[in-house]
Each structure stands twice: as structure tokens, then as C-alpha cells.
Amino acid sequence: MQDDREIIAKVLQGNKEAYALIVNKYKSKIASILQKSLQHSHDVEDIVQEVFIKAYYSLPDYNPNYSFPAWLYRIAINRGIDEWRKRKRAPFVTEMDIELKDDGPAPEDAYLVKEQRNGLKRQMMVLDKEHRTVLALHYLQQLSYREISNKLSLSVDTVRMRLSHARKKLREQLVKTEKKGGHPL
């Protein structure tokens, strides 16, 4: 197996594919570190990905005279601490916080719109707090990615990823409900 310094040198010379060797070598250790610090959180995989993205863009700053694993683990630990702090201050979205406007396109459609929105609200409540929060802030309070980023003390990229994951989970939940014979909304 190649030495970390050799792989890093290749990445810095423009061989982006070589970075996959670093990711494969350290991803389980990074996940383990984050699992412990975040009490076995469900979104550790996303945070591991963020750690490797940050490390990739920080590689030019890495000093090869020091241990690469220690440098990488420090990035992971710092990201875990940031996540832990953010969770302490993140607003918890409850069912009471999710308010949908009933402004159907025509009076005869008002009942249908209301039922669909109530169904959507029920489906959102099945999602975890972080995904429910970003969905509610973006779609219900109509905040931009930047506004959500400021409100939750997250990077815009993290907001974008969480919204993407939230949409995917909501879609999966809707499909699961439909397969059980129920109406998804």
C-alpha cells in the first residue's frame, strides 16, 4: 500500500482519484470517532463526508512533517465538536411549529389542499429533527439556504446536503406509505 505522503503528493499534483485511497483507508476510523462523540447519531455518514471534503480542500495546508492521520483525526474531532455545539442550540421543530397556509387555488379545491398539507405534515413528523427542521425552514418559512445557514449555524453546503437528504427521506416515506396501501398524503 502506498504511503500517505505519496498519495497526498499525487492529489496535490491534480490526481483527484488518488484521494479515494485516503478516504477508503480512513473512513471507518473517522466514522468511529464521530459515532462516539455524537452518541451514535444517524447522520454520521454525512459528517464523515464533510470531514473528507474539508480535508481535501485543506490538503495544500497540510505539513508533511507531521502525522497525516493525526491531522485528519483533528479535522474529524473538530467537526464533531462543531456538530455537538450546533445540536445544543438548534431549534427543535415540533408538530406545533409546522404551520401550513390553506390558500388553495380555488374554493372547491380547498378541502383537497388542506388534506394534502395535513398528510404532508404527518409525513414530515416521521423524519428526524435535523431533516424536519431544514424542510420546515426552507419550504414552510420560505427561507433561503443562506438564511437557514445563518439561523442554524451551518455552512450553506451542509444546508444543501441536509435538504437533499430530507427530500429523499420524505420521498421514501411517501413511497413506503403508498406501498402499505395508504394514501401518501
N, C-alpha and C positions, 0 to 999 in steps of 0.2 A: 504494500500500500504506500502511496506517495506521502511524503512529509507535508504537514500543513503549510509550511513556508513555500514549498514548491507550488502547491495548489494555489495559494494566495497570489504568488507571483504571476501565475498564468491568468488568474482572474483580473488582476490589475493590468495585464497586457491586453485585455479585451476578450479573453476566452470565458464568456459568461457560463458556458456549460460546465466548466470545471467547478463552479460554485456548488453544483449539485452534489459533488463528492463531500464537501464540507457539511452541507445540510444532512445528507444521509449518515454521515459519521456522528454528528452531534445532536440530531433531533430528539432521540429518545432521552438523552441526558437533560436537555433543555426542558422537555415536557415534564420530566420527573421533578426538576427544580420548581417549575411553575405549579405543578399539581400540589406539591407540599405547601407552597406559600399561599396558594389561592384555595386551599381546602377542597381539592378535587372538583374544581369548577368545570362546568360543561363546555366552556369556551376556551379551554387551554390550547386547543389546536390553532385557533385563530391568533392567539397571543404568541405562540411559537412561531407562526408565520411572520408576525410583525417583528419578532426578535431577529429573524434571519434577514428580513428586508432591511432593518436598521443596520445590522452588521454589514450587509453587502454595501450599502451606501457609505458606511464608515470605514471600510477597508483601507482607503488611502491614508487614514489617520492612525491605523494600527502600527505599532512599533514592533518590528520583528525580533527585537532583543528581548522581548517579554513573552510569556507563555500565551499562545493563542487561545487554548481552552479557557484559561483564567479570564482573558479579555472578553471572550464570548459569554461566559457564565455571568460576568459582571453586567453585561448588557441585559441578560435574561433576568437577573435578580433585580436590577433597577426597574425593568419593565413590570415585573411582578409587584414591586412596591408601588409603582405608579398606579397600577390597576387596583390594588388593595385600597389605596387612598381614595381613588375615584369612586369606588363602590361605597365607601363610607359616606360620601356626600351626594351620591347620585339620588335623584328623586325616585321614589317608588311609585309606579303607576298602578293604581287600583282600578277596579271597575267603576268606581265613582268618578275617577278622573277622566274617563273616556266618554266624552260627550260628542254626539254627532248631531249635526244640524239636519232637521227634517225639511228640506227645501226641494221637494220633488218637482220634476219638470211640469207636471200638470196635476190638478186636483184628483183626478181619477187614478193617478199612479202613486199618490201619497202613501196609501197603505202598503203597497208593494215595496216602495223605497224604505219605509220605516222598518218593515220586516227584514229586508236585506241588511240594513245597517245594524239592527239588533243582532242578527245572526253573525255579522262580521265582528261585532263587539264580543260576542261569546267566543268566537274562534280566536280572537286576539288574546283573550284571558287565559287560554291554554298555553300560550307562548311564555318563555321565561321573561323575567323582569327587564333585562337589558334590551331584548328584541322588541318587547311590547313598548318600552319607553321610546326607542328611536322611531318606531312606526307611528306612535301617537303624536310625537312632536312633529314629525315630517308631514304626515297625511291629515291629522286631525287639527293640529295647531298651525299647520302650513308654514313651518319654519324651514329655512334653507339649511343646507349641510353646514355652512359656516356658523349659523345661529345655534344649531344643535351642538356643534363642536364647542362653541363658547359656553353654552349652558351646562354641558356635561363634562367639560374639561377634557375633551378627547381631540385627537387630530382629525382633520377632515377625512383623511383616508380611512381611519377607524370607523367614523360615522358611515362612510360609504360602504365599507365591508359589512358592518352590522345591519344596515338597511338591506343589503343584498341577501344576507343570511336570514333576516327576518322575513323578507318576502318569500324566500324559498321554503322556510319552515311553515309559513302561513299557507302557502300553496299546497305543501304536503299534507297539512292538517285538513284542508278543504277536500283534497282527494280522498284522504282516509275516511272522512265523514260521509262522503258521497258513496264510497265503496261499501260502507256499513248499511247503506240503504236510506240514509237520512239525506235531507236536503242540506247542502253545504252551508247555505246562508238561510 
